[in-house]
Amino acid sequence: MNLSDINTNSFISLISGYQMIESIYLTKSKEIERLWKERIFSWPWKPWRSTKIIEVPSEEILMLKETEFSPRCIVAHPIIIRQVKEAIKLQFKF
């Protein structure tokens, strides 16, 4: 059975001795301005609300120490893990 066959919300990989765990739940709330079109044509109609709150990936990277039960691991949002993996590939590119 392959890890890609499992429909889960986190993915685990091992790079440079670190177990990398992707979690879609590592997000933060961000308040943004609503467009006038969205304010006028939204349902329920609430044009006086000028902002809305959206979830964006958190830039935090959680590093957990090695214990007798688990290896060293890094936990982050999948987008951040992808950026870390690309940086590692660029470092070791010959």
Buried (B, 14 or more C-beta within 10 A) or exposed (E): EEEEEEEEEEBEEEEEEBBBBBBBEBBEEEEEEBEEEEBEEBEEEEEEEEEEEEEEBBEEBEEBEEEEEEEEBBBBBBBBBEBBEEEBEEEEEE
